[in-house]
Amino acid sequence: MKRCLLLITSLAYGGAETQAVRLAIRLKARGWEVQVVSLTPPKAYLEELEAAGIPVVSLGIQNKLPNPRPLLHLARLIRSWRPPIVHSHMVHANLLARLVRPLAPVPVLICTAQNIDEKGRKGSGRLRELAYRLTDPLCDLTTQVSQAGLERYVQVGAVPRKKIRYIPNGVDTEHFRPDPLVRIHLRQKLGLGDVFVWLAVGRFDEPKDYPTMLRAFAQVAKERGEAVLLIAGDGPLRPAMEALARNLDIAERVRFLGLRQDIPELMNAANAYVMSSSWEGMPNVLLEASATGLPIVATDVGGNPEVIINGKTGFLVPPKDPEALAQTMLRLMSLPEEERRWMGEAGRQYIEANYSLDRVVERWEVLYREFLMRKGVQIE
């Protein structure tokens, strides 16, 4: 039986969650029975998963206090449904999947790490790396979404090299694609006229380093008065960033759009994409921006240089350097429109060849079958 349980820390509009949902829906379309289990109460994607016929179960975790009930709940789910594969995503789900395995054995457990550094909001990730190392014997394989992340996990001893592989995130290149009509419509709707539009998408949290982006854009706005920055997303640091934009006297040039369901349309409306992250795994938004044909300016961290061909599909800059980010944004803006369009086209071609969702899902299926064969498990 082609049956897979996907375990994830949360269901929200984040990069890791989006990848897990896309994988679940594509596996279902390819004839797999799929069930999604979220450690915390779902906040997104329920309608999409239900429409695809994929059950969603929440373990109901709402705080960090130790509680054996979620572990026992998950064990009962696995024992009753008996999937040959459990595939977990994100650090907490990875660790829980390993801890539950002695209580509910499964033939294959694959754990996917979604970031180059699994540190939380309050400090380093050393404890999490130690937890990965201690629980590694309980899983069959750890995968990383970036080569940089893979190398770091091996370097810090979180995973032995023989038990880790690289499988990147994937993007639906039909959903994210250039559309001139959408571009015209949304720019008119947003009242953008002919101004140069920078777009950023992401949660207002420490890793995204929005202060660097806003300080860089303040310099850009000073030299190129026609520029506008759109930021789609929400999070705990949003009020502080809105205050910073006012202090930098760019509040009229920066639009905080909040959570949006029309990211492909926003990407079509933009002229270029900007990312200021201080660390990353394999950012979905860069894959999506390139697939939409946007030239990109991003920090040289994590998997970013694996997505952006520096000087060809965009430009890479050092992290936490507003001056370098601003000058590179100005450099891209000064290029002829035809050259920016060529960069965007080259970016889309690169994404189609290396990160299309269908190609990535095929890699997952090959991996599943490989490990099932190793365990002598036959599936239809």
N, C-alpha and C positions, 0 to 999 in steps of 0.2 A: 504494500500500500504506500503510495506517494503521499506521505503525511509529514507536516513540519509544524512545530510549535515555535512561534517567534516571541521571545521574551524581551521586553524593553522597559527601561526605567520609567518612562513617561510617554504619554501621547499628547504632544503639543506641537505648535508650528516652529519646530527647530530642525536643524539640518539632519541630525541622527534619526529623529523620529520620521522625518519625511522619507529618508532612505529606506527605513524598515517598512513603512507603509507601501512605498512603491514596489519593494521586493515582494511583499505579501500579495499584492494585487496581481503582479505579473506571474508569480508562481501559481496562483489560483487559475489564471487564464491558461496556463500551460498544463493543467490537469492535476495539480497538487491539492490535497486537502490542507487548509491552512487555518490556524487559530492564533490570534494575537493576545498576549497577556501583558498587561501593563502593571508595574508595581504600584503606581499612584493612580488616583482617579483620572480618567481621560479628560482632556480639555479640547481636543481637536481630532479630526479625521474619522469620527464615528460614522458619519453619514457615508463617506466614501467606502469604508470597509464593509459596512452593512449592505450597501448597494452591490458590492462585489461578492456578497454571500460569505463574508469572513466573520466568524464570531469574535467578539472582543470581551475579554474578562479582565476585571480590575482586582488586584489583591488588596486594594484599599489602604495602602500605606500613606499616612498623612503627616507623620513626624519622624524624627530620627531616634526615638526611644526604642530600645531593644524589645522586640515582640516576636514570639515564635509562631504566631498565628499565620502570617503571610507565608512563611516557609512551609508550614503544614498544609495550607490551602494549595500552594503550588504543587506539593508532592501528591496530593489527592488528584489534582487535575491531570498530572502526567501519568499517574498509575491508571486512571480511568480511561484516558484517551489513547494512551500507549503510542505516542509518536516515535518513529525510528530516529528522528532528528529533532533536537532542541537547538535553536540558533538564537543566542542572546546578543543584545546590543546595548552599549553604554556600561560604564563601570559598575554601577550598583546591580544591574541585571546580570552582568557577567559573574560577579561574585556570588549572587544568590543562586544562579543556575548551577554553579559548582558545588555550593554547600548542600543543595537539595539532592544532588545526584546519588549519594549513598542511600537516601530515603526512597528515591524513585529512580532506579537505574534506567538509562536509555542507551541504545547502541552508540549514538554519536552526539557529542556536545561540541558545538563550535561557538566561540565567543569573539565578537567583533568590537575592537576598540576604535573609538571615533575621533580621538584627539591625539596630538603628539605628546601632550602632557596632561595626565588625568587629575591635576591638582584641582581642588575645590575652590570656592570663593574666599576661603579664609586660610590660605597658606599653601605649602608645597604639597606635592602628590606622593611624598616618600612612603607614607603609610599605605596608600593605595597600591603603589608599586610593590611594596612588601606583601600586601594581601594577594596580589596577582601571583607573585613568586611562590608563596606558600600553598596556594590553591591550584597551581598549574597542573599537578598530577591528576586533578579531578576533571580536566577537560581534554579533548582530543586535539584541539587546534585553536590558536588565537589568530585572528586576522587583523590587519591594520589597513586603514583607508589611504594611507600615504606611505611612500618609501621612506620619507624622513621619519615618520612615526615608527615604522618597523625598526629602523636602525637604532633609534633612541631606546625602544623597549628592550632590544637585545643588549645595548650598551649599559643600561642601568640594572640589568639582571632580572627584569620583570618576567621575561619569557626566554627560554632557550631558543637559539636560532633554528634548530631543527623542528620547532613546534610553532612557528609563526609564518604567515604568508601575507602578501600584499594583494588585496582586491579593492580597487578604488570605488568611490561613489559613482553613480550613473545619473544621467539626465535624460529626460524624455525630449528628444530633439524635434519632435513634432509639436509638442506643447510649447517649448521655448524655441522660437524661430523668428526671423525678421518678418514684419508685416507692416508695410507702408501705410495701409488704410487705418490700422489700429493706431499707428503713430500719430497720424493727422488728427484722428478723432480725440484721443486722450490729451494731446497737447492743447487742442482747442478747449476741451472740457476743463482742464486745469489752468487755462489762461496763460500758457507759457510763451505764446508767440514764437519769436525766432531766437530766444535766448539760448545760451549753451547750458544744457541741463546735465548736472552730475547726479548720479543715483547711488545710494547706499541702502542695503537691506540687512537687517540683523537686530538681534536683541540688544537692548541697552544694558550691557553688562561689562565687567572689567576687561575680558579678553578682546573685545572689539575696539577698545581704546578710542572712543569717540572724541575725547578732548584733543587728541592729536589731529583728528580729522577737522574739527571745527577751527582750531588754531591755524591749520594749513589753509582752510577755505577762507578765513579772514584775510589772509595775504592774497589769495586768488581774487577775491572780490574787490580788494583795493586796487589791483592792477587791471582787472577785467570786470568792469562794472555790470556787464550783461549776464554774468554767470548766476545760476541758481543751483542750490543743493537740495535734493529731495531725500529724506530719510524715512524708510518704511520699517516699522518695528515698534516694540514696546519693551518695558523692563524697568527694574528698580532705579536705574540711573537716568531715566528720561527727564524727570523734573530738573535735575542738576544740569543736564546738557542744555535744556531750554534756557535755564538761567545763564549758562556760559555763553550761549549764542547772543543773549541780550547784552551781556557784559562786553562781548567782542564787537558789538554794534553790527551784527549780521542777522539779526532776528528776521528782518524783512526779506533776506535772501535765502534763508534756510526754512524749509517746510517740514515739520514733523508730522508725518502722515498717519502714525499709529499702525496697528495691524491691518494688513490689506490682503484681500483675496485675489487681487488682480496684478500680481507681480509680473507675469509675462507681458501684460499691457504696459506697466510702468517701465519695464526694460526697453520696450519698443519706443516709448516716449522720450527716453534719455539719449544723450549724445555720447556719454561715456560712463563707466562704472568706477567707483573708488572704494578701496578697503584700507583701513588703518590698523588692523588687528595686531596685537602684540604676540599672540600665538594662535595657531589654527591646526586643524587636522587636514581634511580635504573639504574645503568649503563648497557646499552646493551652489551658493550664490555666484561664485566665480564660474562654475560650469554652466550655470543658467545664463549668465551675462554673455559669456563667450558664444554659447549656442544661439543667442539672440543677435549676435553680430556686433556686440559692443567692444570697443577698445577699452583696456583696463589699466588703472594705476593701482597697485597693491603693495603691501609690505612683503618683504622677502622672508617669510616665516612659514614653518610647517610645510604643508603640501602646496602652497601657493606657486612656487617655482615649477612644480610639476604640471600645473594647469596653464600658466602663462609663459609663453616663449618670449623672453625679455628682448624688446626691440622689434619684435615681429607681430605679436598679438597684444602687446601691452608693455608696461614698464614696471619694474620692481624697484622698491626703495627700502632703505633700512627702517626698522620699526622705531617708534617713539622719536621721530625726527620730523617735526612739523615743517621745518624749512625745506628739507629734501622733498617731502610730499608735495608741498606747495609749488616748488620749482618744477617738479615733474608733471604736475597737473597743468601748469602753465605751458610747459613744453608740448604736451599733447594737444592742448587747445590751439596752439599756434600752428600746428600742422595743417596743410591743405585738407579740405573736406574729403577729397578723393583718397588721400593717403590714410586718413582715419577709417574710411570705408574699407579700404584694402586690408587694414589691420583686423577689422571686425570679421571680414570674410575669411581671412586666414585662421582666426580664432575658431570660427564655426567649423571649418574643415577639420581642424585638429581635434575638436571635441567629438565630432561624428566618428572619426577614425579610432578614438581611444576611450571615450567615456559614454558612449550611447547606452541608454538603459538596457536595451535588448542584449547588447554584448556583455554587459556586466551580469545580468541575470543568467545568461548562458554559462558564465564562469562559475556562478554559484551552483548551478545544477551539476556541472562537471565535478565540482568539489564535493558536493553531497554524495554523488554516486561513487566517487573514489573512496570515501571513508566508509560508506555502507558496504562496499565490496570487501574492504579490509576486515570488516567485522562479520563478513559472511551473510549479510542481510540482503535479501532479494526484494526489489520493489518492481511494480508493474511499469 
